Amino acid sequence: MAPIRYFNEGLVFEVLSPIKKANWIKRVVKMEGGSIAAVNFIFCTDAHLLKLNTQYLHHNTLTDIVTFQHSAPGEPLEGDVFISVPRVKQNARAYKVEFDDELSRVIIHGVLHLLGYKDKSASQKAKMRQKEDAYLSLR
């Protein structure tokens, strides 16, 4: 069974329905033609994610997610997905959606990055959003 693990860094946080979320993630990866070796979701503070964003990506901005891929294309997915819980909460309020819905969007966004999808250009962002919406509907 492909390990999907959840961790906390600098805060206390519990994922709702972690097994259900893991099964959904595995289903998405399988639909994309991939498999999972090991994917870690690390829920953290804005400060921790800002530090990672600055140190590794050289972006001195707040963000809701930073993804580190440890596998080569075509190999089973291996990576770490850092998610700022305060940023997701703020975005959920701003977009007027439930926290768990916004968290699921961010989680699948990270998975899509691990699968090789990018979001730098307008067309890449549109494709990413289309994929997110499609996969969110499968929850």
C-alpha positions, 0 to 999 in steps of 0.5 A: 500500500502506498504510504501517505502520511500526515505530520505537523510542524509548529502547530497542532492540526488534525486532518479530517477523515485522513484515510478517506483523503489518502484513498482519494489522493491514491485514486487521483494519482492512479487516474493520472497514470501514476503510483505513490512510493511515499508522499508526506503532507506537513501542516505548518505555520505561515512562518515555517512555510515562508522560511522554506519558500525563501530558503529553497525557492528564493521567494520572500512571500507568503504562500499556502503550499510548497511542494518538494518532489523527490522522484524522477518523472515516470517513477512512483511519486515521492515527495513532501507537501508543506501546507500553511494551515493559517493561510488555508484558513484565510483563503477559505474565508476570502473565497467563502468556502469551507475550510476542508474544501479549501484544504482539499484543493490545496492538497490536490494542487500539491499532488498535481505538482508532484505529478509534473503539472506547473502553474507559472503561466496563465495556461498552466494555471487554467489547466491546474484549476481544471484538474483541481475542480475535476478531482475535487468532484471525486471526493 
